Amino acid sequence: MTEKPPVDDVTDDDIEIGPPRDWAAGVPGVLHSMEPAIKQLGLARTVKLMTSLNQKDGFDCMSCAWPDPHHRKVAEFCENGAKAVTWEANPVLVPDTFWAEHSISDLLNKSEYWLGMQGRLTKPVHKPVGSDHYHEVSWREAFDIMATKLRSLASPDEASFYTSGRTSNEAAFIYQLFVRAFGTNNLPDCSNMCHESTSLAMAEVVGIGKSTIAYDDFEQADLIIILGQNPGTNHPRMLTALEDAKRKGATIVAVNPLPEAGLRRYKNPQVPRGIVGRGTNIADQFVQIRLGGDMALLQAVAKRVLEAEDAAPGTVLDHEFLAEHTVGLDAFREHIAQVDDDEVLLATGLDRAEIDELADRYLSSDRVIITWAMGITQHRKAVDTIKEIINLLLLRGNIGKPGAGASPIRGHSNVQGDRTMGIWEQVSDEFLDALQKEFRFDPPREHGVDALKGIKAMQDGRIRFWMGMGGNLVAAISDTQLAEAAMRGTDMTVQVSTKLNRSHAVVGAEALILPTMGRTEIDIQKSGPQFVSVEDTVCAVHGSHGQVPPVAPDLLSEIAIVSRLAQATLGDRADLEIDWQAFEDDYDTLRDHISRVVPGFERYSERVRSRDGFVLPNGPRDSRTFPTKAGKAIITVNDLEHVERPEGRLLLQTLRSHDQYNTTIYSLNDRYRGIKKGREVVFINPDDLTELGLVDGQRVDVFTEWTDDVERVLRDYRVVAYPTARGCAAAYFPEANVLVPLDSAAIGSNTPVSKAVLVRVVPAAVPSVV
């Protein structure tokens, strides 16, 4: 028996605040994942899906890109993975009467939680110009409407095609092929807002913008440093890998402004010690850093490493590795010697003893992994900070040997694979050359717009058509009010989606929603059952096979949607000889083309059918080869710059709650942080509350301090006294995105600076009754 969708939207009137937890998972994790699944899916559907989730012949979890171990457990999923499957596979459908009952203006006033809980989308709907309602159309009508608009544009560059990281390799490839055959490189994706800083920095200094480790390296590491990352909420299966590493003797250091439960103690629900025992203490050292201080910390540790080498020449640095595989050491030595210790302490909010302890741990470890996520990538100097991570690893040869390396952890399940497949506005000439050779057309060469530049192009009227292959851009991107106004200024917006979200209510003059199959569902095409594939965060590629029938008979796969759109838009182009229909009929046809275009995918159709899939080549990891401009790994010099915090101001970061996957809200609870039945809160250190003249539980308005005249504010939020770092605050994404200025972006990568927003917190102008 499945639950009915909520009729009324939720409010924060009944919010409950309790103390944060000091451990994660355990029996509660099982209950919080299985109870909703059984209640919403039924027992049989739950068993079928959960026993196939992340299994070798099953489907890949859509909740994160965490890699799968070689030997799988029966329950190879986490609480959030189970919730993601439940959310997607719930057989509750948006009823045919919904569109007449709910105008777009009405949907604008609903929360993300309410929208997502209305059920699966099953039929294409269209909002004509001048209408405030969607109405059902046939698939043919939908494609004709889109094709007519696309062909009417003065230039292909007046269109932009966004991609979510849940899109499979095959769908991503056909999508970028269609877009480039149409004539533009306007292919922004969710990478622009998360790990773009990683991709840029690592490609420059080691030659590849991906992880340089394999899954098994965690168990072989002596030291694992976790920077700006909360595995317990964002990729909980990582906790099992960390626990295994601890039991093999590894030391773990957590560097984060907030003390997260999953990095304190983990109760693994699949072993007895996680059920009846205390579990495993994860972090041996918690470095509670001030927001924006990571670069200063990394330079301070590197300085101590070099000082140790000076004190005992030849015993600290890996001189053989450095001489053979790197350039830039001498300039780096000279630069780091000038690092001001007092500036480091100011930037980090730490004392010398804490930094010394971390440096001693690094110096005493032969094999070190440094892993990070958006707590590092979403800063103004994120690119340089990631280069400092690589610098520190290179000093002692901690790349290209077992148990050591750089480990950026991607969030979206296939965001890395989408980029490999060509979803990038700045794709290389080598990729375009291969595309040209394979398909015999001239792809555009001029770089396109990323996510932020795309919003600005909409503001300027340069982009008139916008399409999203999954995702929820207007909620995910920074500067919400400006982004939404820009989106409304377009001629047409199109969303390919499984469920409703905010982007379906913030639309152009004309709009379409195209419903698509989920990853859990069986995909039957003309040649028979199909499967797709994904690339995880350690470059492993494996198949994903749907397990249950689609919730509605007329749903199309993402590949079928792009194939039919391409035929409707480009079918009469004499210069194109691309058999779009063949791609829809048999996904192996797509994979055969990919095998000749994308390096590392040779014999793709054959190799991906292996139960273990295959691992893409990785020069730094596999052979200590670094395909940079220098032909070696580059040790870089980066000028330290810490974020100034004037008196009476705070640095705010956006973050996810535990019951959340990106912009998808599963419930209004964040049990590890002690929040129930609400999200309109701002976490502030108790000492900062005193300094600001505020009290726990008070209603406040939070204003951004920025240089323009736009008012960016969260109104009537509740203060929660919380043990975050001094001078720092936190609020939930995506609601707090309204505070992040569109022009506040990381240098080089253009990623929104969502982790160090200068804010002013004042008593609410019109506080609600608590």
Secondary structure, DSSP 8 states (H G I E B T S, - for coil): ------SS---STT-EE----S-EEHHHHHHHHHHHHHHHH-HHHHHHHHTTBT-TTSB--SS------SS--SS---HHHHHHHHHHH---B--TTHHHH--HHHHHTS-HHHHHTT-B--S-EEE-TT-SS-EE--HHHHHHHHHHHHHHSSSGGGEEEEE-TTS-HHHHHHHHHHHHHHT-----BGGGGTTHHHHHHHHHHTS-SS-S--TTHHHH-SEEEEES--HHHH-THHHHHHHHHHHTT-EEEEE-SS--GGGTEEE-TTSHHHHTS--EE--SEEE---TT-HHHHHHHHHHHHHHHHHHSTTSSS-HHHHHHHEE-HHHHHHHHTT--HHHHHHHH---HHHHHHHHHHHHT-SSEEEEE-HHHHSSTTHHHHHHHHHHHHHHTT-SSSTT-EEEE---STTHHHHHHTT--TT--HHHHHHHHHHH-S----S----HHHHHHHHHTT---EEEEESS-HHHHSSSHHHHHHHHHTSSEEEEEESB--GGGTS--SEEEEEEB--TTB-EEETTEEE-EEEE-TTSEEEEE---B--SSTT-B-HHHHHHHHHHHHHTT-TT----HHHHHH-HHHHHHHHHHHSTT-TTHHHHTTSTT-EE---HHHHHS---STTSSEE------------TT-EEEEEE--TTEETTEES-S-BGGGTEES---EEEE-HHHHHHHT--TT-EEEEEE--SSS---EEEEEEEEE----TTEEEEETTGGGGGS-TT-B-TTT--B--S-EEEEEEE-SS----
